[in-house]
Amino acid sequence: MMIKMNKQIEDRIISCLFWLSDPENGAKVEISINEKNKELQIIRHPTEQKVAFVHSIPIDNFMNMPIEIFCNLCRSIEKDAENAA
């Protein structure tokens, strides 16, 4: 399914991915859009465990959230996944 994303959302996701790719302070997560529910999903794929960690937030909340806070959320999800492994 083709995702229709406006330029503002796309630019914001790219900015977040830039910060999340930092080797010292990043997070190994995947960001995807659930267009039907108008949500952004943060996914931490499993390494050894069989369950992926998924957190969803409304796109409007994502757009109003400071990038630093969003990146902290992603790092927290990654840490929770590691602790559960």
Secondary structure as GFF3:
##gff-version 3
##sequence-region A 1 85
A	DSSP	alpha_helix	7	20	.	.	.	ID=ss1
A	DSSP	beta_strand	30	34	.	.	.	ID=ss2
A	DSSP	beta_strand	39	44	.	.	.	ID=ss3
A	DSSP	beta_strand	53	58	.	.	.	ID=ss4
A	DSSP	alpha_helix	59	64	.	.	.	ID=ss5
A	DSSP	alpha_helix	67	84	.	.	.	ID=ss6
###
